[in-house]
Amino acid sequence: MNIVILDSTTANPGDLSWDFLKKYGELTVYDRTLGDDLVVARAKDAEIVIVNKTLITRGAVERLPKLKLVALLATGYNVVDVAACKEHGVLVANAPSYSGAAVAQQTMAFILEYANRIGQHSASVLAGDWVRCSDFSYTLGPLCELQGKTLGIIGYGDIGRRVAKLAMAFDMRVLAHTAHPEKYPNAPVAFCALDEMLPQCDFVSLHAPMTPATSGLVNRDFIAKMKPGAFLVNNARGQEIVEQDVADALNAGILGGFGADVLSTEPPKADNPILTAKNVYLTPHIAWAGYESRVRLMGIVEENVAAFLAGTPRNIVN
């Protein structure tokens, strides 16, 4: 069996090993692969291709007659033309639920950074401002307690439920919006429609999957329904917000702040309005990337490969 990893670097920047895959066949590892022609050149003899964000297009699938399995180093599978794969007898396996704890943790990190301004104050102290201060204490902006504040969670899957649990540990009130609240009859949160939820929330966090219904969900009209000065978090998909509308709301003081680990285009273009908006906290799509999450991810990929070779494929999305 010929196995090719087309973009290994983000999942494994060098602190882990791919050797566990060698027992399943001949393994070739590339740091990154851009463009159909290079994908085809590198994977032309592969029965199994492993990718994270490398695009597997219809054009590439049609030129890879030996391909039998695309194993994703990710939960989302929008980088693969799953319909083309199905037409050509290629299975696509994703890696579900490997980073739920890490993404929920990152969500609370954004909320806590906004509430406590640790980074801002630490930078000030290290720049000598406390040494020069006339008082024993100073603040550079408003600080707030999370206790008693209301968090609205959009999407109540694994990550949304984890965020709710963490928020309740801070004595926050948690509201949630989901397409199927009947799936969670004993949930410790209150489910409500967006129009009911948004005016009540001090914090709103996105955890819904990317679908036609959630594309551009957070726009000018959505923001107008939010509580003035609320803080918005997006650890879902960048395409779920209209970035110009969010930037305009931040610059006008309608939104109190915005924390995000994802943008509509990654890496972002230099003219992305979010990059220069007020009160923005951004990280470069790293919520999933903690060591433990990546170990778990690679374990799921191995299980997917082993199951496929045993004739019992798992986590198939097409």
Sequence and secondary structure as in RCSB ss.txt:
>XXXX:A:sequence
MNIVILDSTTANPGDLSWDFLKKYGELTVYDRTLGDDLVVARAKDAEIVIVNKTLITRGAVERLPKLKLVALLAT
GYNVVDVAACKEHGVLVANAPSYSGAAVAQQTMAFILEYANRIGQHSASVLAGDWVRCSDFSYTLGPLCELQGKT
LGIIGYGDIGRRVAKLAMAFDMRVLAHTAHPEKYPNAPVAFCALDEMLPQCDFVSLHAPMTPATSGLVNRDFIAK
MKPGAFLVNNARGQEIVEQDVADALNAGILGGFGADVLSTEPPKADNPILTAKNVYLTPHIAWAGYESRVRLMGI
VEENVAAFLAGTPRNIVN
>XXXX:A:secstr
 EEEES  TTT SSSS  GGGGGGSEEEE S   SHHHHHHHHTT SEEEESS  B HHHHHT TT  EEEESSS
  TTB HHHHHHTT EEE  TTSSHHHHHHHHHHHHHHHHH HHHHHHHHHTTTTTT SSS   SS     TT E
EEEE  SHHHHHHHHHHHHTT EEEEE S GGG TT SSEE  HHHHGGG SEEEE     TTTTT BSHHHHHH
S TT EEEE S GGGB HHHHHHHHHTTSSSEEEES  SSSS  TT GGGGSSSEEE SS TT SHHHHHHHHHH
HHHHHHHHHTT   SB  
